Amino acid sequence: MVAFGKKLKERQIQEWQGYYINYKLMKKRVKHYAQQIELGTQDRRHVLKDFSRTLDNQIEKIVLFLLEQQGTLASRIAKLGEQSDAIQEGPEGPEFSKISELREAYRAVGQDLLRLLFFVEINAVGLRKILKKFDKRFRYRFTDYYVKTRANHPYSQLQQVFRHVGVGAVVGALSRNLHELQDRQGSYLSIYDEPTLPLQDPVIDSIRAAVDRLTHSTNFLNFLGQHALIMQEELPAPADEHVDEERYHFISLLLNLANTFLYMVNTYIIVPTADDYSMSLGAAPTVCGIVIGAMAVAQVFSSVYFSAWSNRSYFRPLVFSSIVLFLGNMMYALAYDLNSIWILLIGRLCCGFGSARAVNRRYISDCVPLKIRMQASAGFVSASALGMACGPALAGLLQIKFKLYKLTFNQDTLPGWVMAVAWLIYLLWLSITFKEPSHDIEDDNIPHQSNAAENNELEKGLQQPLLISSEDKVDEDADQDNDDSEEAPEESRLAANSIGSAYRLLTPSVKVQLLIYFMLKYAMEILLSESSVITTYYFHWTTSTVSIFLACLGLTVLPVNIVVGSYISNMFEDRQILLVSEIMVLLGILFSFHTIFPYSQPQYICSGLVMFVSAEVLEGVNLSLLSRVMSSRLSRGTYNGGLLSTEAGTIARVIADATITLAGYVGVSKLLNITLLPSLFICIASIVATCYTYNSLY
């Protein structure tokens, strides 16, 4: 990871060099304070006062320069307005050449405004980083104190940076004047008369995207996008957006989202009938755990080779995925007439080997422009959630039975036949319409500027950029290693080239969050995979009833994320939501146990709903945090952050499905409690680890 001080130095606008935050000085101050306190020559109160004064001076320098530049831009716009009036009121009417020159002059002002916004952005990152460094070094919540005393003060200069009202006025003036200079074809309407029709101008679009990065507080779209865990880097290079535009193709993005949707349907469409299918082939009903989990077992390996393959191509991995999934579903459907449980399992393994979710994530991070990447990420999560709900629902509709040319079509085999046809249609669509982007072969051992370099931390909200408490730990370890040197060693810039090297980049807080992710995936898989066996044994539910129950659980995903992303995450700290969600999952698990009392349908439904919804909340918050705390070295290459999280979740699913099958040997009557016990212990361990990690850091 390149030290932030070096990034700041490289990306400074030279003529503004003296007005940036003096990050190097601030780091030296923090180190000096630590030495003074250690030697006992200075007390903590004096250090806090002196550091606060230093920060105030730095922020004042930034704000005064910002106001000066805004005034300069406003003066240029005023002069251009006078020229525009003179042209419009000329005796011969407006001349096209002069209007064109005037339009370009306004755009030049817009380009200078973009430079000013990047100036604010990079200073905001530096300010947040130095506050975190101070908190981490002295184990004191100085950030909370500083923000609370400065943010709401009537003369707050801190708010001048992050509210930037003057910037909005400049953007408004530019938009209105550029609209006035467009070919209006006899229209006398202004932008105020047509607010739903924004000005289509590249400069204005770029400015809006930059302003969004500075003011975008936590909301549903951002929450869903981070839920996808598409790893990104800080401080994007200005050239990245132009490269993204050249590589972007809407239909190709749509094909990636369709692949995500179909794969999730393929995963969950067999859940309601897997136990019946196993029994029809002479196996125990609990073998459904192995049948369902076989897909996850293969996905552990497929995630790695698809991630590596996506370094060189997107089209070929998707074609391979479609073919393998087509063959896997054919084998799954034919296993009934062949009366072979092994054909069934091999078919599911083939389906797992066709998991291209790593390619889908990588396409979004590399080929979708910065300005719509968050929408694409949200689409990825929404497609997954919709597929999870549609799979069981579709299984509930396939309650028919007939034979055709010695092939049996029933509730067990139809999921395989339907998905085989779906993947065949998808393969044809893919072959005709997918556009392979220009793809530079990437070597994981060569440092490069990734197209995934969207400022993820700023997108999380610079309206309150310093309100990131202990739960929002950013991976500062690599930056800490560079405290004594602005020049980071070449090795520290490289992407991880193995699972082991990627694991060594994880800080304790990241490891805890991966443990949480493992726990919630394990608990959810236990609930979903054994639902058919449990409900048949206790309540005699039919396949249709199980399908409705699972579909209803899946349909809660998006509403829950809307509530959490739009409301709850704005009211509480992420760490608080994280801990409460873990406790709710624990309560759901405890309430699911079959004790001395008769096991009832309300108990099962309510406990399952509490566990599933709490796990969904936990997953969203956990991945949102995880997308910010991982090292930027994990934002690129084969062994990236998205792969690590996928592997953690997939391994959890494999272990959960294996647990169901192994517990089945004890007997179906004891299956529920035996499978819930590991969930209980892992959940307790994750809660303890969460409390210990965050308390030890502060």
Secondary structure, 3 states (H helix, E strand, C coil): CCCHHHHHHHHCCHHHHHHCCCHHHHHHHHHHHHHHHHHCCCCHHHHHHHHHHHHHHHHHHHHHHHHHHHHHHHHHHHHHHHHHHHHHCCCCCCCHHHHHHHHHHHHHHHHHHHHHHHHHHHHHHHHHHHHHHHHHHHCCCHHHHHHHHHHCCCCCHHHHHHHCHHHHHHHHHHHHHHHHCCCCCCCCCCCCCCCCCCCCCHHHHHHHHHHHHHHCCCCHHHHHHHHCCCCCCCCCCCHHHHHHHHHCCHHHHHHHHHHHHHHHHHHHCCCCCHHHHHHHCCCCHHHHHHHHHHHHHHHHHHHHHHHHHCCCCCHHHHHHHHHHHHHHHHHHHHHHHHCCHHHHHHHHHHHHHCCCHHHHHHHHHHHCCHHHHHHHHHHHHHHHHHHHHHHHHHHHHCCCCEEECCEEECCCCHHHHHHHHHHHHHHHHHHHHCCCCCCCCCCCCCCCCCCCCCCHHHHCCCCCCCCCCHHHCCCCHHHHHCCCCCCCCHHHHCCCCCHHHHHHCCCHHHHHHHHHHHHHHHHHHHHHHCHHHHHHHHHCCCHHHHHHHHHHHHHCHHHHHHHHHHHHHHHCCHHHHHHHHHHHHHHHHHHHCCCCCCCCHHHHHHHHHHHHHHHHHHHHHHHHHHHHHCCHHHHCCCCCHHHHHHHHHHHHHHHHHHHHHHHHCCCHHHHHHHHHHHHHHHHHHHHHHHHHHHHHHC
